[in-house]
Amino acid sequence: MAIIGGGLSGLSTAAKLHRLDPSIQLMLFEGGHRLGGVIHTEQVGKYLIDHGADMFSMKPSAAIDFCCELGLQDQLIEPKPAGRGARIVRNGQLVPIPDGFVLMRATQLWPMLCTPLLSLQGKLRFLLERWISPTKDDEDESVSTFVQRRMGQEVLDRIVAPLAAGIYTADVTKLSMQTTMQAIASMEKKYGSLARATAVRRRSGEDSVERGSTGARYGQFRAFRGGMIELINGIARALPDESIKLNCPVESIRPNGNQWIVTESGIDREFDHVVVAVPPKSAIQLLETTAPQASAELAKIESASTAIVVLAVSASDIQSPVNTFGFVVPLSEKRRILAGSFASHKFSGRAPEDHVLIRVFMGGAMQPELLDKSNEELTAIVREELGELIGLTGDPLLARVIRWNDAMPQYHVGHRDRIRIIDEEIDRISGLSFTSNALHGVGIAPVIKQADQVARKVVACLKESGNASNG
Ligand SMILES: Cc1cc2nc3c(=O)[nH]c(=O)nc-3n(C[C@H](O)[C@H](O)[C@H](O)COP(=O)(O)OP(=O)(O)OC[C@H]3O[C@@H](n4cnc5c(N)ncnc54)[C@H](O)[C@@H]3O)c2cc1C
């Protein structure tokens, strides 16, 4: 059994397969020199820096369950209790997100009426939401169309768009409601409006977590004491020795009778099953001849790039400190950063007590041109922006720029149909599976959930063909 890609998708599929049937002989090919793909952690002196993801959601439960399966539960930490919540920049100020506003739904009314983020007209327009009829059809629409239609332009521009952009580094005029905010889209259909959905959920106690949150439900997230790399290391430890091949970019795959030929560095190897677990750009190439429809659909999935500028600064160099986990920046503020995350406020063990570790996100789908700048230029921009937003002065104690090119697949309107075509074609091809964060969710939890489903399907197929232990 070959698994192509040593990111979270490939690794978790491999670990799930091994757990389901330890007799399956696995070989995982990773093109790079290390495992983890976009997940990586670096310890630089006293600072622990997550290069990509820094926490995962416990919903769906796939990620937390997997951590328990791997025996990693003792290494998990919760976000710190103080300062939970995020802010939104408005006229150069960091304004708290209204209490109870989670992603795109206000679970409390009063904070929405008091927030300085919205004008009086914006608040009145928001209040109309209850009386706006839901759309009749089941067509996908963009996040911006949905929010404009239901809550008005101000709620979109000043609250939802920067929050959604912070997660997906996306253009909300293209971002698909059905595949990124499915729960909210369903609430509209089921209850007629988000206000009515919220009233029903309040009465049944379903919104208790959301009502106590701002921006994200931080209580539902977990991180690793030693950074997210602990998850990757934990998975790697669970795999059989010799099953991982680093620096082995796979060039092609092709069927040969009821076997598959995997070609890497000009060497052909034969396997009874291949799991492709690479991002769209690589998958397009690998699947081109064997799954042309899937490959063509994958070519339509755009991916955004981002740079994270990490600064460690002395707490005394911040003249306007804010007790928050981070902030997001609406486009209308005309700034050159997307979001900032105070890693040392969020988690313990990231920096010494009197230092602050900040990760600032730049680029994304809306400001890709910024990524043409040099690391020095990006760092200078971030220092300038943080100077204006939090009164940062002095020289940073550490500065790092981490670039992720084409790392964030964009779930645009129509994504669900595109993925159905991909899944259906792959399902028809015997001995081939495909899993990626470009399909059914970008977060760590949905990626692991997909891996689990793929592994179960593979084991069932192998059992059916009686090949389970033939490698
Ligand atoms: C900046 C950033 C921040 C994020 N923050 C969070 C967060 O806080 N919480 C959260 O839940 N999620 C977060 N995510 C999302 C999550 O981390 C990713 O969706 C997930 O890790 C993707 O895993 P993957 O294996 O699908 O892809 P990747 O990590 O891209 O891995 C794919 C692997 O395949 C390898 N590969 C490619 N081509 C070949 C080939 N031909 N042969 C062999 N190997 C190949 C690559 O080298 C790579 O290692 C974040 C993502 C990014 C980019």
PDBQT file of the ligand as one rigid body, heavy atoms in Angstrom, charges set to zero:
ROOT
HETATM    1  C1  LIG A 501      -0.838  29.110   7.645  1.00  0.00    +0.000 C 
HETATM    2  C2  LIG A 501      -1.848  28.051   8.017  1.00  0.00    +0.000 A 
HETATM    3  C3  LIG A 501      -2.446  28.077   9.268  1.00  0.00    +0.000 A 
HETATM    4  C4  LIG A 501      -3.372  27.084   9.622  1.00  0.00    +0.000 A 
HETATM    5  N1  LIG A 501      -3.934  27.117  10.866  1.00  0.00    +0.000 NA
HETATM    6  C5  LIG A 501      -4.790  26.133  11.238  1.00  0.00    +0.000 A 
HETATM    7  C6  LIG A 501      -5.283  26.074  12.575  1.00  0.00    +0.000 A 
HETATM    8  O1  LIG A 501      -4.910  26.888  13.437  1.00  0.00    +0.000 OA
HETATM    9  N2  LIG A 501      -6.140  25.062  12.893  1.00  0.00    +0.000 N 
HETATM   10  C7  LIG A 501      -6.533  24.118  11.974  1.00  0.00    +0.000 A 
HETATM   11  O2  LIG A 501      -7.346  23.242  12.316  1.00  0.00    +0.000 OA
HETATM   12  N3  LIG A 501      -6.053  24.127  10.715  1.00  0.00    +0.000 NA
HETATM   13  C8  LIG A 501      -5.184  25.097  10.325  1.00  0.00    +0.000 A 
HETATM   14  N4  LIG A 501      -4.657  25.090   9.059  1.00  0.00    +0.000 N 
HETATM   15  C9  LIG A 501      -5.080  24.025   8.113  1.00  0.00    +0.000 C 
HETATM   16  C10 LIG A 501      -4.358  22.679   8.299  1.00  0.00    +0.000 C 
HETATM   17  O3  LIG A 501      -3.118  22.834   8.931  1.00  0.00    +0.000 OA
HETATM   18  C11 LIG A 501      -4.166  22.035   6.911  1.00  0.00    +0.000 C 
HETATM   19  O4  LIG A 501      -5.394  21.990   6.213  1.00  0.00    +0.000 OA
HETATM   20  C12 LIG A 501      -3.610  20.600   6.956  1.00  0.00    +0.000 C 
HETATM   21  O5  LIG A 501      -2.483  20.528   7.799  1.00  0.00    +0.000 OA
HETATM   22  C13 LIG A 501      -3.279  20.164   5.522  1.00  0.00    +0.000 C 
HETATM   23  O6  LIG A 501      -2.707  18.879   5.488  1.00  0.00    +0.000 OA
HETATM   24  P1  LIG A 501      -2.513  18.104   4.093  1.00  0.00    +0.000 P 
HETATM   25  O7  LIG A 501      -1.781  16.885   4.385  1.00  0.00    +0.000 OA
HETATM   26  O8  LIG A 501      -3.834  17.980   3.403  1.00  0.00    +0.000 OA
HETATM   27  O9  LIG A 501      -1.646  19.095   3.174  1.00  0.00    +0.000 OA
HETATM   28  P2  LIG A 501      -0.129  19.525   3.315  1.00  0.00    +0.000 P 
HETATM   29  O10 LIG A 501       0.188  19.907   4.697  1.00  0.00    +0.000 OA
HETATM   30  O11 LIG A 501       0.086  20.532   2.244  1.00  0.00    +0.000 OA
HETATM   31  O12 LIG A 501       0.719  18.208   3.012  1.00  0.00    +0.000 OA
HETATM   32  C14 LIG A 501       0.884  17.685   1.743  1.00  0.00    +0.000 C 
HETATM   33  C15 LIG A 501       2.238  16.978   1.695  1.00  0.00    +0.000 C 
HETATM   34  O13 LIG A 501       2.363  16.327   0.436  1.00  0.00    +0.000 OA
HETATM   35  C16 LIG A 501       3.707  16.449   0.015  1.00  0.00    +0.000 C 
HETATM   36  N5  LIG A 501       3.731  16.262  -1.448  1.00  0.00    +0.000 N 
HETATM   37  C17 LIG A 501       3.238  17.058  -2.413  1.00  0.00    +0.000 A 
HETATM   38  N6  LIG A 501       3.440  16.509  -3.622  1.00  0.00    +0.000 NA
HETATM   39  C18 LIG A 501       4.068  15.320  -3.416  1.00  0.00    +0.000 A 
HETATM   40  C19 LIG A 501       4.521  14.288  -4.278  1.00  0.00    +0.000 A 
HETATM   41  N7  LIG A 501       4.362  14.352  -5.607  1.00  0.00    +0.000 N 
HETATM   42  N8  LIG A 501       5.130  13.208  -3.730  1.00  0.00    +0.000 NA
HETATM   43  C20 LIG A 501       5.294  13.108  -2.390  1.00  0.00    +0.000 A 
HETATM   44  N9  LIG A 501       4.888  14.067  -1.532  1.00  0.00    +0.000 NA
HETATM   45  C21 LIG A 501       4.270  15.157  -2.034  1.00  0.00    +0.000 A 
HETATM   46  C22 LIG A 501       4.103  17.847   0.458  1.00  0.00    +0.000 C 
HETATM   47  O14 LIG A 501       5.513  17.975   0.515  1.00  0.00    +0.000 OA
HETATM   48  C23 LIG A 501       3.429  17.922   1.810  1.00  0.00    +0.000 C 
HETATM   49  O15 LIG A 501       4.266  17.488   2.851  1.00  0.00    +0.000 OA
HETATM   50  C24 LIG A 501      -3.712  26.059   8.685  1.00  0.00    +0.000 A 
HETATM   51  C25 LIG A 501      -3.107  26.049   7.422  1.00  0.00    +0.000 A 
HETATM   52  C26 LIG A 501      -2.180  27.017   7.082  1.00  0.00    +0.000 A 
HETATM   53  C27 LIG A 501      -1.522  26.964   5.735  1.00  0.00    +0.000 C 
ENDROOT
TORSDOF 0
